[in-house]
Amino acid sequence: MEQKLRNIMAEVFDVPVDEIKEDLSAHTLANWDSLKHINLILALQKEFGVRFEDEEIPTMISYAMILNTLRAYLEV
């Protein structure tokens, strides 16, 4: 799951996969803007077959937060 997440984030943000680290966030990646954030959410929902709650989406602004949210959906 983590490698899949890294691959999706790298593709959406147009950066090498090795730049997707555990401390990556909207504050540390210059091209993480609102449009790319929505594209990321849509890509994650499609790839993992989940539907995030509207109130979760604005909080998913780091690799760690996204990973934790995905784990909550996939490990239930």
Residue frames as qw, qx, qy, qz and C-alpha x, y, z in Angstrom:
[[0.000, 0.885, 0.466, 0.000, 0.00, 0.00, 0.00],
 [0.308, -0.793, 0.072, 0.521, 2.78, 2.46, 0.89],
 [0.377, -0.170, 0.575, 0.706, 4.60, 1.99, -2.41],
 [0.186, 0.599, 0.689, 0.364, 1.34, 2.42, -4.31],
 [0.148, -0.919, -0.289, 0.223, 0.68, 5.62, -2.37],
 [0.371, -0.587, 0.305, 0.652, 4.17, 6.93, -3.14],
 [0.349, 0.152, 0.687, 0.619, 3.73, 6.14, -6.84],
 [0.075, 0.786, 0.584, 0.188, 0.39, 7.95, -7.00],
 [0.246, -0.888, -0.096, 0.377, 1.71, 10.99, -5.14],
 [0.418, -0.363, 0.461, 0.693, 4.79, 11.15, -7.37],
 [0.278, 0.393, 0.695, 0.535, 2.62, 11.01, -10.48],
 [0.044, -0.878, -0.477, -0.027, 0.12, 13.63, -9.29],
 [0.274, -0.898, 0.046, 0.341, 2.80, 16.05, -8.07],
 [0.699, 0.685, -0.110, 0.177, 5.15, 15.30, -10.99],
 [0.190, -0.787, 0.570, -0.138, 8.16, 14.50, -8.81],
 [0.487, 0.290, -0.823, 0.024, 10.44, 11.46, -8.57],
 [0.785, -0.412, -0.431, -0.170, 9.13, 8.70, -6.31],
 [0.667, -0.092, -0.459, 0.580, 12.19, 9.01, -4.07],
 [0.005, 0.322, -0.163, 0.933, 11.04, 12.51, -3.10],
 [0.666, -0.454, -0.255, -0.534, 7.89, 11.06, -1.52],
 [0.368, 0.146, -0.768, 0.504, 9.05, 10.56, 2.05],
 [0.363, -0.531, -0.743, 0.185, 7.27, 10.24, 5.37],
 [0.206, -0.530, -0.290, 0.769, 7.76, 13.92, 6.21],
 [0.091, 0.206, 0.502, 0.835, 6.34, 15.18, 2.90],
 [0.084, 0.641, 0.638, -0.419, 3.46, 17.62, 3.27],
 [0.298, 0.842, 0.371, 0.253, 1.68, 20.46, 1.52],
 [0.243, -0.954, 0.103, 0.143, 4.05, 22.75, 3.43],
 [0.522, -0.522, 0.544, 0.399, 7.22, 21.04, 2.17],
 [0.493, 0.227, 0.687, 0.482, 6.28, 20.43, -1.47],
 [0.021, 0.340, -0.079, -0.937, 6.05, 23.65, -3.47],
 [0.313, 0.022, -0.573, -0.758, 3.76, 22.33, -6.19],
 [0.130, -0.390, -0.899, 0.151, 1.16, 20.83, -3.81],
 [0.216, -0.036, 0.001, -0.976, -1.66, 23.21, -4.60],
 [0.569, 0.140, 0.494, -0.642, -5.42, 22.87, -4.24],
 [0.753, 0.398, -0.265, -0.453, -5.98, 21.46, -7.73],
 [0.463, 0.361, -0.807, 0.063, -3.29, 18.81, -7.30],
 [0.256, -0.133, 0.773, -0.565, -4.71, 18.00, -3.88],
 [0.738, 0.242, 0.229, -0.587, -8.10, 17.24, -5.42],
 [0.693, 0.452, -0.515, -0.226, -6.44, 15.23, -8.20],
 [0.135, 0.337, -0.880, 0.305, -4.57, 13.26, -5.52],
 [0.497, 0.018, 0.618, -0.609, -7.76, 12.53, -3.58],
 [0.790, 0.365, -0.050, -0.491, -9.55, 11.38, -6.74],
 [0.543, 0.469, -0.695, -0.042, -6.62, 9.17, -7.75],
 [0.076, -0.246, 0.862, -0.436, -6.46, 7.60, -4.29],
 [0.655, 0.139, 0.418, -0.614, -10.20, 6.93, -4.21],
 [0.781, 0.431, -0.283, -0.353, -10.03, 5.28, -7.62],
 [0.419, 0.463, -0.773, 0.112, -6.91, 3.20, -6.92],
 [0.001, -0.139, 0.869, -0.475, -7.90, 1.99, -3.45],
 [0.355, -0.392, -0.761, -0.377, -11.66, 1.78, -4.01],
 [0.253, -0.462, -0.611, 0.590, -12.54, 4.07, -1.12],
 [0.000, 0.757, 0.326, 0.567, -14.63, 7.21, -0.71],
 [0.338, -0.046, -0.460, 0.820, -13.26, 9.77, 1.71],
 [0.114, -0.796, -0.556, 0.211, -15.62, 11.82, 3.83],
 [0.253, 0.847, 0.136, 0.447, -15.83, 15.51, 2.87],
 [0.390, -0.901, 0.147, -0.117, -14.46, 16.61, 6.24],
 [0.846, -0.303, 0.277, 0.340, -11.41, 14.31, 5.91],
 [0.686, 0.569, 0.183, 0.414, -10.18, 15.70, 2.60],
 [0.088, 0.922, -0.156, 0.343, -8.87, 19.07, 3.91],
 [0.615, -0.693, 0.372, -0.055, -6.94, 17.26, 6.68],
 [0.924, 0.071, 0.281, 0.249, -5.10, 14.96, 4.27],
 [0.286, 0.944, -0.158, 0.040, -2.22, 17.33, 3.70],
 [0.139, -0.689, 0.711, 0.015, 0.77, 15.12, 4.41],
 [0.529, 0.229, -0.802, -0.155, 2.03, 11.69, 3.46],
 [0.070, 0.027, -0.878, 0.473, 1.56, 10.50, 7.05],
 [0.455, 0.209, 0.387, -0.774, -2.03, 11.79, 7.31],
 [0.673, 0.306, -0.386, -0.552, -2.96, 10.24, 3.98],
 [0.412, 0.198, -0.888, 0.054, -1.39, 6.91, 4.94],
 [0.122, 0.057, 0.778, -0.614, -3.22, 6.86, 8.27],
 [0.581, 0.270, 0.130, -0.756, -6.53, 7.68, 6.60],
 [0.637, 0.293, -0.608, -0.372, -6.05, 4.95, 3.99],
 [0.223, 0.130, -0.927, 0.271, -5.14, 2.42, 6.67],
 [0.357, 0.125, 0.573, -0.727, -8.33, 3.26, 8.55],
 [0.696, 0.323, -0.104, -0.633, -10.38, 2.52, 5.44],
 [0.653, 0.367, -0.629, -0.205, -8.51, -0.56, 4.30],
 [0.272, 0.182, -0.881, 0.342, -7.91, -2.33, 7.59],
 [0.550, -0.140, 0.305, -0.764, -11.48, -2.27, 8.87]]
